[in-house]
Amino acid sequence: MQMVVLWQLPTLLFAKVRINNNINQENVMGLIDQDMIDELNLLLKFPASSLMQGLKIHHDASQSVVHAAERLYSKGVITQPDGGYLTDLGVDLAEHARHVQSALSMKLN
């Protein structure tokens, strides 16, 4: 299975739409679902300045955050189902997520 790194996603999405005119907007919009958004938001909460800092998801956190942490743990992205530290994969994904966030939050003149 080929893994698509996050910083490539906008380019690949655009290329896919340009190549295949039969793709409807509903299929394109389905590429990033709410679960992925929750996971990306959680990844962005991990400190970028130090690998020695992690997160602890408390029992009173929203269910979307709790479930996002559980999914990231099952994918090998974080070390504990309630947070912990980023794995090597998690460090890479968090870095790419920060690049996407930075690029998409740029203000145009």
C-alpha positions as CSV (number, residue, x, y, z in Angstrom):
1,M,0.0,0.0,0.0
2,Q,1.4,3.4,-1.0
3,M,1.4,6.1,1.7
4,V,0.6,9.6,0.6
5,V,2.3,12.2,2.8
6,L,0.1,15.1,3.8
7,W,2.1,17.8,2.0
8,Q,1.4,16.1,-1.3
9,L,-2.3,15.8,-0.8
10,P,-3.4,19.1,-2.4
11,T,-1.3,18.4,-5.5
12,L,-2.5,14.9,-5.8
13,L,-6.1,15.9,-5.3
14,F,-5.9,18.6,-7.9
15,A,-4.1,16.2,-10.3
16,K,-6.8,13.6,-9.8
17,V,-9.6,16.1,-10.5
18,R,-7.9,17.3,-13.7
19,I,-7.1,13.9,-15.0
20,N,-10.6,12.4,-14.5
21,N,-13.4,14.8,-15.2
22,N,-15.9,12.1,-14.1
23,I,-15.1,12.6,-10.4
24,N,-17.9,14.4,-8.8
25,Q,-17.5,16.9,-5.9
26,E,-18.9,14.5,-3.4
27,N,-16.2,12.0,-4.1
28,V,-13.5,14.6,-3.9
29,M,-14.7,16.1,-0.7
30,G,-14.9,12.6,0.9
31,L,-11.1,12.2,0.7
32,I,-10.7,13.9,4.1
33,D,-13.4,12.9,6.5
34,Q,-14.2,14.2,9.9
35,D,-12.2,11.4,11.6
36,M,-9.1,12.5,9.7
37,I,-9.7,16.1,10.6
38,D,-10.0,15.2,14.3
39,E,-6.7,13.2,14.0
40,L,-4.9,16.1,12.3
41,N,-6.1,18.5,14.9
42,L,-4.8,16.2,17.6
43,L,-1.5,15.8,15.9
44,L,-1.2,19.6,15.7
45,K,-1.5,19.8,19.5
46,F,1.7,17.9,20.0
47,P,4.6,20.3,20.8
48,A,6.8,20.9,17.8
49,S,9.8,22.1,19.9
50,S,10.5,18.9,21.8
51,L,10.1,15.2,21.2
52,M,10.3,14.7,25.0
53,Q,6.9,16.3,25.5
54,G,3.7,14.4,24.9
55,L,0.0,14.8,25.5
56,K,-2.4,13.2,28.0
57,I,-6.1,13.0,26.9
58,H,-8.2,13.3,30.0
59,H,-11.4,11.4,30.7
60,D,-13.5,14.5,30.3
61,A,-12.1,15.4,26.8
62,S,-14.6,15.4,24.0
63,Q,-15.4,12.0,22.5
64,S,-14.0,13.1,19.1
65,V,-10.6,13.8,20.7
66,V,-10.7,10.5,22.7
67,H,-11.6,8.5,19.5
68,A,-9.0,10.4,17.5
69,A,-6.3,9.4,20.0
70,E,-7.4,5.8,20.0
71,R,-7.3,5.7,16.2
72,L,-3.8,7.3,16.1
73,Y,-2.6,4.8,18.6
74,S,-4.0,1.9,16.6
75,K,-2.2,3.3,13.5
76,G,1.1,3.5,15.4
77,V,1.2,7.3,15.3
78,I,1.2,7.8,19.1
79,T,2.5,5.6,22.0
80,Q,-0.6,5.4,24.1
81,P,-4.4,5.2,23.4
82,D,-4.8,8.3,25.6
83,G,-2.0,10.3,24.1
84,G,1.6,9.7,25.1
85,Y,4.4,10.6,22.7
86,L,4.6,10.7,18.9
87,T,6.2,7.7,17.3
88,D,8.7,8.2,14.4
89,L,5.7,8.0,12.1
90,G,3.8,10.5,14.3
91,V,6.7,13.0,14.2
92,D,6.7,12.8,10.4
93,L,2.9,13.2,10.2
94,A,2.8,16.1,12.7
95,E,5.5,17.9,10.7
96,H,3.6,17.5,7.5
97,A,0.4,18.5,9.2
98,R,2.1,21.7,10.4
99,H,3.3,22.4,6.8
100,V,-0.3,22.0,5.5
101,Q,-1.7,24.2,8.2
102,S,0.9,26.9,7.5
103,A,0.3,26.8,3.8
104,L,-3.4,26.9,4.0
105,S,-3.5,29.6,6.6
106,M,-1.4,32.0,4.5
107,K,-3.2,35.2,3.7
108,L,-3.4,36.2,0.0
109,N,-2.9,39.9,-0.9
